[in-house]
Every structure is written in structure tokens, then in C-alpha cells.
């Protein structure tokens, strides 16, 4: 894929799944070099505060990739039923090839095409590194609200550096010195990693993302970052769909 197809915000949405297809074979190896990658996913999953090891719950892993976010969700809710979906067939094939309990199912679909009439409602949704890659994140958040039982949590695990100069400086330095060169060296093609850099730089600040969640029907919005070099760069935003008749909760 030509570098010229990348715009200032990264790849167009319709090119994202195919680009992840191309990078699927080396994706796990590359993220394995990122200190804290899997630990931070587990931390965000814990922040959903799912009760009872997930017993009796149906959870959605939206944009599961090669299954790292699925494993994180499973680690905090081992007794839950988990549906993991992704728009990249090759990333999903990598996920399916791993060992999973019978309670975990994988489904190939664009997240935009998932419908409550087909899936029913969920007791929690985990969306890791997803919203930034969508053409219409507002529409997707409204769809998530429709897919959730009232009071059930959504966790958005995402890069956000736009509101912080120190975070932007660290992010761009690491991308230029490590992420893009390593991607090019190991895969022979760096389009996916240049997309990562540009899409993160252009994505919402944390206050903008909080407002986006609020404006699309969510409440009890909380934003927390992660430890390590990605402190202030990767964030967990948790929120819920209010129960009928409930007063709007604050967003500390």
C-alpha cells in the first residue's frame, strides 16, 4: 500500500481493515515489544468493575484484533460469555488460532454493521484502539448505547495526546525513533505504523472524548491514564447508559 494514500489523519476508514490484514502476521510480535501493552489492556478491563468474575454476563469486545483485548476481558471476567468482533479477517484468524474457552466466540464484521436485533444486548462493551479508526465515532457510540443494557459499562481504551504537549512530544518521539522503524524492519511496510502516528495525533483530547461520550447518551464518565511511558498517552474512559428514570450522574 502506497504511503501517499495516508492523509494527515491517517488512513480512510475503508482502507483500515485491509491494512491490518497486511500487518496481521507480525502484529503480536510488534506489540509484544511495547512495555505495558497487555498490562494496560487488563487494567482498562478491570476498570469496568464487572461483578462476580463475569458470571451470567454477556460481553462484547469491539475491535478485538488478534485477541489481546479479548484476553484482557477474559482475565477479569473468566465466567462471562464474550463475543469478539473485528473487521480484519487476518487479524481475526490470528485471534481464533489461540486457545480460548468455549465461552469466547469470534465474528468477522465491521463494528458498524453489528446490530442489536442480531446480537441482543450486552452487559459490557470493551473498545480498545477502535474509535480513532472509525469514520463516524459518534454514530458508533450511539450504537454502543443501543447495544448495552441500561447501567452496563462501556470502556474505551485509547490513545489521546491532543490536549497535552508533553504527551504529544513523547508520542511522536517514540513513533519516529521506535515504532515506525521497527514496523518497517519487521514487516517491510510501515503504512500501518505511520497511520497509527497520524491518527493518534489528530484524535480527540481527553476532554473532547468525554464530551463525545456525554453527547451520545453516556453518563458516569470517568477518565484515567495508565502507568509507564504511556502515562498521559493511553487512557481508559468508562461510562454507562443511564437507567430509565435515573438522574444524570456526574463526570468526575
N, C-alpha and C positions, 0 to 999 in steps of 0.2 A: 504494500500500500504506500502510495506516494506521500512524502512529507508535506507536499503542497496542499493536500486535502485537509490539513489541520488549520482551523481558524483560530482567532485569538482566544476563544473559549474552549478550544479542543475540537474533538470530532463531532459532526452532526449525529443526532440520536440514531438515525438509521444505519450508521456505519459502526456503532459501538459493538454490537454483538459479534459481527464478523471479525473485528479487530481482537476481541477477546478470544474468539476461536483460534486465531493465528498464534496467540500467545499462551494458549492453554497448556501446552506440553511443558513449559518451563515456569509456569506461574507459581506453583507451590515452592519450587526451589528458590525463586527470587524473593518471595515474601518471607521465606524462612531466614533470609539474611537480615530482615528488619527486626531489630530488638524490640520485643514487646508486642509484636503484631497479634499473635494468638492470645497473649495475656490480656491485651486491651479489649479484644472481642469478648472474652469471657467476663471482663469487668463490666462492659456495657450490658451484657445479658443479665448479670446479677442485678444491675440497677433497675431491671424490670420488676423486681420483687415478686416473682412468681411463687405462689404458695405451694407447700406440700410436695416439693420435688416435681411439680407439674402434674400430679395425679389427676386424671379426669379432664385435663386441659387440651385444647386443640390450638397449636401454634403455627404461624406462618413465618418462614424465613424467606424474605422477599429479596431476590437477587443473591442467591446462595453461592454463586461462583463455583469453585472447586470443593466447597463444603466446609471451609474454615468457620464461617459464621454458623453453619448447622451444628458443627461440633461444639461451638461455644454455647449455643442454645441448649443442646443436649446435656452439657456439663452441669447446667443449673436446673434443668427440668428433665431428668432422665426417665420419668414416668409419663411424660406428655406424648401426645401424637403430634408429629411435626411434618408439615408439608413444606418442602423446599423447592423453590422455583427459580429459573434463570432463563434468559433469552439467548444465551450462548450454548449451542449444542455440545461443543467440545469441552467447555468448562464443566458442563453438567455431566458429561461422560466421565471426566476425571473424578467428580464427586461420587458418582454411582459406583465406581470401581473400588471405593474404600469400603471398609467393614462398618455396617450400621445395624442397629436392632430393627426388628420388623415394624416398629412404631414410626420409623422415618421413611418418608416417600419423597421421590424426586419427580418433578414435572417440568417439561420443556415448554416454556411460554414466555412471551413478553409480559412483564408485570402489568402493563396497561391493559392486557387482554384478559386478566383474571377477573371473574365476575362472581358476586355473592350468590347469584342464582345457581351457579355450578358448584361452588365450594362450600357454601354455608358460611356462618360467621366464625370468627376466631376469638380465642381468649388472650391473644397477644400476638403482636407482629414485630419482628426484628428486621430492620432495614439497614444493612451495613454497606456503606460506599455505593449507595443506589441513587438517591435523589439528584445528586450532582450530574448523573449521566442521563437524566430524563429530559425530554423536550418540554414537558409541562409538569413540573413538580407540584403545582397547586392542584391540578386535576388528580394527580396520584394521591395526594394527601386526602382529598375528599373521598377518593375510592377506598383508601385505608379506613377512613372513618366509617364508611358503609360496611366494610368487612369485619369490623370489630364489634363485639358485644359492648353495650354501654358499661363504662367503668373499666374496660380492659386496656392494658398498656400498649403503646407504641414506643419502640426505642429506635431512634435514628442515630447510627454510629457513623460519623462523617468528618472529613477534613473541613476546617474553616479557619482561614488565615486573613481574610479580607479586613477584619476590624482591628488587626494588631500588626504594627510594623515589625516588632521583634519576631513574631511568628512567620511573617512573610519572608523576612531575611533568612531565617533558619531553613524554611521550606525550600526556597529557591537555591540556597547554597547546597543543600543535600541533594536536591534533584540534579543540579548541574554537575556536581562532583561525584555522585554515587549512583543514584537511581537510573538516570538515563544512560550513562556509560555502561553500567552493569547490565542493563537490559539489552543494549546493543551488542555487548560482548557475548552474552549467553544465548541470545536468540537470533542475532544477525539483523534485527529490525527493532527500531526504537520508537515506532509510532505510538504504541500503547503508552509508553512512559512519558513521551512528550505530551500526549493527551492528558495524562494524569497531572502533570505540572500545570498546564494551562487551565484545565477545568477547575482545579483547586483554587488557583489564583483568582478566577472570575466568579467563584461560587459565593453564596451568601456569607455575610458575617454572622456571628452567633446571634446578635440581636435581630438581624433580618430573618434568620431561620426561626427564631422564637415567634416573631410576628407572623411568619408564614404559617406556622402550626396553628396559632391562635385564629388567624383569619379563615382557616379552612376547617374549623369546627372542633379543635382540640383545646383542652384546659389542663390545669395542674402541670404546667410545662416547667421542666427543670433542666438546666444545662450544667454539665460537669465535664472537665477535661480529664486527661489521663496523665500518669507519671512518665518520667523518662524524657528522652529527647523530643518526643512528640507532645509534651506538655504545652497547651495553648494552640496546638495544631490539630489534634484529633479530639473530638468532643462526643459526648453522649447527650442527646436530648430525649428525655422521656416525657410522655404526655398521655392523656386519656380522653376518650369520648365521654362527655358528661352523661350521667344517668338522667332519664326523664324527670323533670321537676326539681333537679338539683341546682343549687345556686352555683354560679361560676366561681371556680376556685382561683386563688391567686397563682402567680407565676414567679416564685422566689428565684 
